[in-house]
Amino acid sequence: MTKLYHLIFCVLCFPGLILSQNINELHGDQAYSYRGIYEGNKIRVPFYNEGFIGNRPDINPDDFKGNWPVGSTMGYINQLVPFIGAEVLDKNSVVQHIVSEAQGQRAGTSGNAASGDVDEFGYWRSLAPLPGFANDNVQEVAMSHKKGTWPPRWPDKMDQRDAGWPGSWNGYFGRNQFNADQESYFVVDDYLNDEFLFYPDATDSSRRGLGIRGYIRGLQWNNILVEDVLFSLYDFENIGTYNHDKMNFGMLSGPCIGSQVSSSVFDDAGDDGGEYDLDLDLGWHTDQDWIGWDGSQVGYHGLAFFETPGNPYDGIDNDGDGINGSGPIISETLFEPVTYQVGDEVVVIDYSSFERNIELMQADGVNIIYLGKTYTFLPNVALEEIPNNLIDDNLNGIIDENNGSELIDENGQFIRSVWLYVNRKYVNYFTGEGADNLLIDERRDDGIDNDEDWNSDEDDTGKDGLAGSGDAGENDGIPTPG
């Protein structure tokens, strides 16, 4: 590990050595950790190219809390930390739960050596930025309005006709597309997360973590309609050879509503609270008395999840946008235990491809293999769906349709139930009803114009989003992810 970091330090001294490297030749390295500031509208907040948004006085004494409106002395955001986790089998076939988060915070507890997020050399086992996505002489996160922060070439564009897009902005909307007033861009991976004996890439034993790479952007517009909004986009992909079957992604949000904007002053943080609305995909923090440190009224700090299509393999319209299409509707009766007799039809899922097949229940049951383990489902035994385990426990082809919870008071009395998917459409794999609903099990990269707003005359600009560039997917008549 020590040799690795010494080598990286030398590369940092001579940034020209990595200018022409393809992204697949690079990995996360804390030597390239840089800071930036979002200040393109009424929200002003520092951020770091590990994915951390907010206040890091431990490494930067000039930091401050996320500020709104810009120029005031009122703080709102102390920290926003993305994390991604998975259940895996390590090299000894032991089930492990690995979480990779942005440097500076452990998801759930404080990040320190005892918690396993800092190794014996003091390096974080965390998401770390890839080199080559910023100007190392400036040491700031690359931002669209600061050309001096851009790298000479972009490592993720080396396969383009104009390799690396030299001198151009690598924008979300395409090459040199400055749609937002301010846009940031950086790439991370969890190469350094060596806490467990898990090796996600059979072709590279030095890669640890989950073998995950993330492409992260922040966008701000000064338009009055969105002047109070920071858009954060997180695109994660599996670049290893291990096939992850059970993953989640989340944001750890630490508010500081009503305290002074200064980094180390928390004079009105003790009365912060939080609420959420599942149907609207909204969560928000509040100050319980609505009064800040200086006696003035404060506002909300909210989180809206704009693009959450959900699980593309569970047979459920997770985000509810397919309600006008075909398919039955989930109700609580679908959660009731079911008993199959020998010869009854059941749906069996191949968990390597998620293909469904209708089979007959056998006297010795039916078997499925999931995460290297065999599960046997027997006849004449009541089968009931277990939420959150990513297995179809009742053999109807639907996975975790009863995700949610029942709220019980301190006396054990039922208060109410909160089921995530009740009143959502699903696929009936016995009858085929709902199989033609494109908004059930949708994906971002399915090549389908799911919301039917794509115009081939105007939008068929290919992967780079720039008309006339001749890149992959341009003028081919179908939407191209990019």
C-alpha positions in Angstrom: 0.0 0.0 0.0 2.8 2.4 0.8 4.5 1.9 -2.6 1.2 2.6 -4.3 0.8 6.0 -2.8 4.5 7.0 -3.4 4.1 6.1 -7.1 0.9 8.2 -7.2 2.8 11.2 -5.7 5.3 11.0 -8.5 2.6 11.0 -11.1 1.1 14.0 -9.4 4.3 15.9 -9.8 4.3 15.1 -13.5 0.7 15.4 -14.7 1.7 15.1 -18.3 2.4 11.4 -17.8 -1.4 10.7 -17.5 -2.7 13.0 -20.2 -3.4 10.4 -22.8 -4.5 7.6 -20.5 -7.9 6.0 -21.0 -10.2 5.9 -18.1 -9.8 2.1 -17.8 -6.1 2.6 -17.0 -6.9 4.8 -14.0 -8.2 4.2 -10.5 -9.2 6.3 -7.5 -6.4 8.1 -5.7 -6.7 10.5 -2.7 -3.7 12.5 -4.0 -6.2 14.0 -6.5 -8.8 15.1 -3.9 -9.9 18.6 -4.7 -12.4 21.1 -3.5 -14.9 23.3 -5.3 -17.7 25.6 -4.5 -21.2 25.6 -5.9 -22.4 29.2 -6.0 -24.4 29.4 -9.3 -27.6 30.5 -7.7 -29.0 31.2 -4.2 -27.3 28.1 -2.8 -23.6 28.3 -1.9 -21.9 25.2 -0.6 -18.4 23.6 -0.8 -18.0 20.1 -2.2 -15.3 17.6 -2.8 -14.5 15.3 -5.7 -15.0 12.2 -3.6 -18.7 13.0 -3.7 -19.0 14.8 -0.3 -21.1 18.0 -0.3 -20.7 20.3 2.7 -18.5 21.3 5.5 -15.0 19.7 6.0 -13.2 21.9 8.5 -11.0 18.9 9.4 -9.1 19.3 6.1 -10.0 22.8 5.1 -10.3 25.5 7.8 -11.8 27.9 5.2 -14.9 25.6 4.8 -18.4 26.7 5.7 -21.9 25.2 5.9 -24.2 25.2 2.9 -25.6 28.7 2.8 -29.0 30.0 1.7 -29.7 32.5 0.5 -26.2 33.2 -0.7 -24.6 36.1 1.2 -26.6 35.6 4.4 -25.1 34.3 7.6 -27.6 31.3 7.9 -26.3 27.8 7.4 -28.4 24.8 6.3 -26.2 22.0 4.9 -23.5 20.5 7.1 -22.9 17.4 5.0 -24.4 15.3 2.2 -22.6 12.0 1.7 -23.4 9.5 -1.0 -22.9 5.8 -0.3 -23.3 2.6 -2.2 -23.4 -0.9 -0.7 -23.7 -4.6 -1.6 -24.0 -8.0 -0.2 -21.2 -10.2 -1.5 -19.4 -13.5 -0.9 -15.7 -12.9 0.0 -12.8 -15.1 -1.0 -13.6 -17.5 1.8 -17.3 -17.7 0.7 -18.4 -15.6 3.8 -21.2 -13.2 3.3 -20.0 -9.6 3.7 -21.8 -6.3 3.5 -19.5 -3.7 2.0 -20.4 0.0 1.9 -18.3 2.5 0.0 -19.0 6.2 0.9 -17.4 9.5 0.2 -14.3 10.3 2.3 -15.0 12.1 5.5 -17.9 10.1 6.9 -18.9 6.5 7.5 -22.5 5.7 6.6 -24.0 5.1 10.1 -21.1 6.0 12.4 -18.2 8.4 12.5 -15.4 7.5 10.2 -12.3 6.5 12.1 -9.7 3.7 12.2 -11.7 1.7 14.6 -14.7 1.7 12.3 -12.7 0.2 9.5 -12.8 3.2 7.1 -9.2 4.3 7.7 -6.4 1.9 7.2 -3.2 1.5 9.3 -1.4 4.1 7.1 -4.2 6.7 7.7 -5.7 6.4 4.2 -9.5 6.4 3.9 -11.1 3.2 2.6 -13.6 5.2 0.6 -14.6 6.5 -2.7 -11.7 8.4 -4.3 -11.4 10.6 -7.4 -9.8 9.4 -10.6 -6.9 11.5 -11.8 -7.1 13.3 -15.1 -10.5 15.0 -14.6 -9.2 18.3 -13.5 -6.2 20.6 -14.0 -3.7 19.4 -11.4 -1.9 22.7 -11.5 -5.0 24.5 -10.2 -6.2 21.7 -7.8 -9.9 22.6 -8.0 -12.8 20.4 -9.2 -13.4 21.0 -12.9 -16.3 23.4 -13.4 -17.9 24.6 -16.6 -17.5 28.3 -15.9 -13.8 28.0 -14.9 -11.9 26.8 -18.0 -8.6 26.8 -16.1 -9.9 23.9 -14.0 -10.4 21.7 -17.0 -7.9 18.9 -17.8 -6.0 19.0 -21.1 -8.0 15.9 -22.2 -10.9 13.9 -20.6 -10.0 10.3 -19.9 -13.5 9.1 -20.5 -13.5 10.6 -24.0 -10.3 9.1 -25.3 -12.3 6.8 -27.6 -14.0 9.7 -29.4 -13.0 10.8 -32.9 -11.3 13.9 -31.3 -9.6 11.9 -28.6 -10.1 13.4 -25.1 -12.1 16.4 -26.4 -9.1 18.7 -25.8 -10.0 22.3 -24.9 -13.7 21.4 -24.6 -16.1 21.1 -21.7 -17.3 17.6 -20.9 -20.9 18.5 -20.2 -23.9 16.5 -19.2 -25.8 17.8 -22.2 -22.8 17.1 -24.6 -19.5 18.5 -25.7 -19.2 22.2 -25.0 -22.9 22.4 -24.0 -23.2 25.0 -21.3 -26.9 24.6 -20.5 -26.4 25.2 -16.8 -24.9 28.4 -15.3 -22.5 26.2 -13.3 -21.7 22.5 -13.8 -19.1 20.3 -12.1 -17.8 16.9 -13.3 -15.6 14.3 -11.7 -15.3 10.5 -11.6 -14.8 8.3 -8.5 -14.3 4.6 -7.7 -13.9 2.5 -4.6 -10.5 0.9 -5.6 -9.1 1.7 -2.1 -11.8 0.1 0.0 -9.8 -2.9 1.1 -11.6 -3.6 4.4 -12.8 -7.1 3.4 -11.2 -10.1 1.6 -13.3 -9.4 -1.5 -11.8 -8.9 -5.0 -14.5 -7.6 -7.4 -12.3 -8.0 -10.6 -10.8 -11.3 -11.5 -8.6 -9.5 -14.0 -7.1 -7.1 -11.5 -6.4 -8.3 -7.9 -5.3 -4.8 -6.8 -8.9 -3.5 -7.2 -10.9 -3.7 -4.1 -14.2 -2.3 -2.8 -17.2 -3.3 -5.0 -15.6 -2.6 -8.3 -17.8 0.4 -8.7 -17.1 3.6 -10.7 -19.2 6.7 -10.3 -19.7 9.7 -12.7 -20.8 12.6 -10.6 -22.1 16.1 -11.6 -23.6 19.1 -9.9 -25.7 21.6 -11.9 -27.1 25.0 -10.9 -29.3 27.4 -12.8 -29.9 31.1 -11.8 -33.3 31.0 -13.4 -35.9 32.1 -10.9 -37.8 28.7 -11.2 -34.7 26.7 -9.9 -32.6 29.4 -8.2 -33.0 27.6 -4.9 -32.0 24.1 -6.2 -28.7 22.2 -6.6 -29.0 19.2 -8.9 -26.7 16.3 -8.1 -26.4 13.4 -10.6 -24.8 10.1 -9.6 -24.3 7.4 -12.3 -22.6 4.3 -10.9 -21.5 1.3 -13.0 -19.9 -2.0 -12.2 -16.5 -2.2 -13.8 -15.5 -5.4 -12.2 -16.2 -9.0 -13.1 -18.3 -9.9 -10.0 -22.0 -9.9 -10.8 -23.7 -7.9 -8.0 -27.2 -9.2 -7.2 -28.0 -7.2 -4.1 -27.1 -3.5 -3.9 -28.4 -0.2 -2.6 -27.6 3.5 -2.9 -28.3 6.3 -0.5 -27.5 9.7 0.8 -26.5 10.5 4.3 -27.9 13.9 5.1 -26.6 16.0 8.0 -28.5 19.3 8.3 -27.6 22.3 10.4 -30.6 24.5 9.9 -30.4 27.9 11.5 -26.8 27.8 12.7 -24.2 30.3 11.7 -22.6 29.6 8.3 -19.1 29.4 10.0 -17.7 25.9 9.8 -17.3 25.0 13.5 -20.2 26.9 15.0 -23.3 24.8 15.7 -25.4 27.2 17.8 -28.9 26.2 16.5 -28.4 22.6 15.4 -30.0 20.9 18.3 -33.7 21.3 17.2 -33.4 20.0 13.6 -35.9 17.3 12.5 -36.9 15.5 9.4 -40.0 14.3 7.5 -40.6 12.5 4.1 -43.3 11.8 1.5 -42.8 8.5 -0.3 -45.3 9.3 -3.0 -43.6 12.5 -3.9 -40.1 11.1 -3.5 -39.3 14.0 -1.1 -37.5 14.2 2.2 -36.9 17.4 4.1 -35.2 18.8 7.2 -36.8 21.3 9.4 -35.9 23.6 12.3 -38.5 22.7 15.0 -39.1 26.3 16.2 -38.4 27.9 12.8 -36.1 30.4 14.4 -32.4 30.6 13.6 -29.4 31.7 15.6 -30.0 35.4 15.0 -33.7 35.3 15.8 -34.9 35.4 12.2 -37.1 32.8 10.5 -35.6 29.9 8.6 -36.7 27.7 5.8 -36.5 24.0 4.8 -33.6 21.9 3.5 -35.2 19.4 1.2 -34.0 16.4 -0.9 -36.0 15.4 -4.0 -35.2 12.2 -5.9 -36.0 13.1 -9.5 -34.9 10.0 -11.4 -35.6 6.8 -9.4 -37.0 4.2 -11.8 -36.3 1.5 -9.3 -35.4 -2.1 -9.7 -35.5 -3.2 -13.3 -35.9 -6.9 -12.4 -38.6 -7.2 -9.7 -41.7 -7.0 -12.0 -43.0 -3.9 -10.3 -43.6 -0.3 -11.5 -41.6 1.1 -8.6 -41.9 4.7 -9.4 -45.6 4.6 -10.4 -45.3 6.1 -13.8 -46.9 3.1 -15.6 -50.3 3.4 -13.9 -52.0 4.1 -17.3 -50.5 1.0 -18.9 -51.5 -2.6 -18.7 -51.0 -4.8 -15.7 -52.8 -5.6 -12.4 -52.5 -3.4 -9.4 -50.8 -4.5 -6.2 -53.0 -4.7 -3.1 -52.4 -6.1 0.3 -54.1 -9.4 -0.7 -51.1 -10.1 -2.8 -49.1 -10.4 0.5 -51.1 -13.3 1.9 -49.4 -16.7 2.3 -49.9 -19.1 -0.5 -49.6 -22.9 -0.5 -48.9 -24.9 -3.6 -49.8 -28.5 -4.2 -47.8 -31.0 -6.3 -48.6 -30.2 -9.9 -49.5 -26.5 -9.3 -47.9 -23.9 -11.6 -45.2 -21.8 -10.0 -42.9 -19.1 -11.4 -39.2 -19.8 -11.0 -36.7 -17.1 -11.5 -33.2 -17.6 -12.9 -31.3 -15.1 -10.8 -28.4 -14.9 -13.2 -30.6 -13.5 -15.9 -33.9 -12.8 -14.1 -35.8 -14.8 -16.7 -39.1 -16.2 -15.5 -40.3 -19.7 -16.3 -43.5 -21.5 -15.4 -42.9 -24.8 -13.8 -44.9 -27.4 -12.0 -44.4 -27.9 -8.2 -42.7 -31.2 -7.6 -43.1 -33.6 -4.7 -39.5 -32.7 -3.6 -40.1 -29.0 -4.2 -38.4 -26.6 -6.6 -34.9 -25.1 -6.2 -33.5 -21.7 -6.9 -29.9 -20.5 -6.6 -29.2 -17.1 -5.3 -25.8 -15.6 -4.3 -24.3 -19.1 -4.5 -26.9 -20.7 -2.2 -29.6 -23.1 -3.0 -33.1 -22.5 -1.6 -35.8 -25.2 -1.7 -39.5 -24.4 -1.8 -41.7 -27.3 -0.8 -45.4 -28.2 -1.6 -48.0 -28.1 1.1 -46.0 -25.4 3.0 -47.3 -21.8 3.3 -45.0 -19.5 1.4 -44.9 -15.8 2.3 -43.0 -13.0 0.7 -40.1 -11.7 2.9 -39.5 -8.0 2.2 -36.1 -6.6 1.2 -34.3 -10.0 0.6 -34.4 -9.7 -3.2 -35.9 -13.2 -3.6 -39.3 -14.2 -4.8 -40.3 -16.2 -1.7 -43.9 -17.0 -2.8 -43.1 -18.1 -6.4 -45.3 -15.6 -8.2 -42.4 -14.0 -10.1 -42.7 -10.7 -8.2 -39.8 -9.8 -5.9 -40.3 -8.0 -2.6 -43.8 -6.7 -3.5 -44.5 -6.2 0.3 -41.5 -3.9 0.9 -42.5 -1.4 3.6 -43.4 -1.6 7.2 -46.1 -1.8 9.9 -45.9 0.9 12.5 -46.4 -0.3 16.1 -46.7 1.9 19.2 -44.8 1.4 22.4 -47.6 -0.8 23.7 -47.4 -3.1 20.7 -50.6 -1.7 19.2 -50.9 -1.4 15.4 -50.9 2.2 14.1 -50.8 1.9 10.4 -49.0 0.2 7.5 -46.7 1.8 4.9 -46.3 -0.3 1.8 -44.1 1.1 -0.9 -45.8 -0.6 -3.8 -49.5 -0.9 -3.0 -51.5 0.6 -5.9 -48.6 0.2 -8.3 -48.8 -1.9 -11.4 -47.0 -5.2 -11.7 -46.5 -8.1 -14.2 -48.7 -11.2 -13.7 -46.3 -13.9 -14.9 -48.9 -16.6 -14.8 -51.2 -14.7 -17.3 -48.7 -12.4 -19.0 -50.8 -9.3 -18.0 -48.6 -6.2 -17.7 -45.7 -7.7 -19.7 -46.1 -5.1 -22.5 -46.1 -2.2 -20.1 -42.8 -0.5 -20.9 -42.8 1.5 -17.6 -42.7 -1.6 -15.5 -39.1 -2.7 -15.0 -37.8 0.3 -16.9 -34.1 1.2 -17.0 -32.2 4.3 -18.0 -30.3 2.4 -20.7 -33.1 0.3 -22.1 -33.1 2.2 -25.4 -36.8 3.1 -25.0 -38.3 6.5 -24.9 -40.2 5.6 -21.7 -41.9 9.0 -21.2 -42.5 9.5 -24.9 -40.9 13.0 -25.1 -38.1 12.1 -27.6 -38.2 13.7 -31.1 -36.0 11.9 -33.6 -35.8 15.1 -35.7 -34.4 17.1 -32.9 -33.0 14.7 -30.3 -31.2 12.0 -32.3 -27.8 13.5 -31.5 -26.0 10.3 -30.3 -24.0 9.6 -27.2 -22.4 13.0 -26.9 -25.6 15.0 -27.2 -24.0 17.3 -29.8 -25.6 17.4 -33.3 -23.3 17.0 -36.2 -20.4 15.4 -34.4 -20.8 12.0 -36.0 -20.5 10.1 -32.8 -22.0 6.7 -31.9 -25.8 6.7 -32.0 -26.3 9.9 -34.0 -29.2 9.7 -36.6 -29.8 6.0 -36.0 -33.5 6.5 -35.1 -33.4 5.4 -31.5 -32.5 7.1 -28.2 -28.9 6.5 -27.2 -27.8 6.6 -23.5 -25.0 9.1 -23.0 
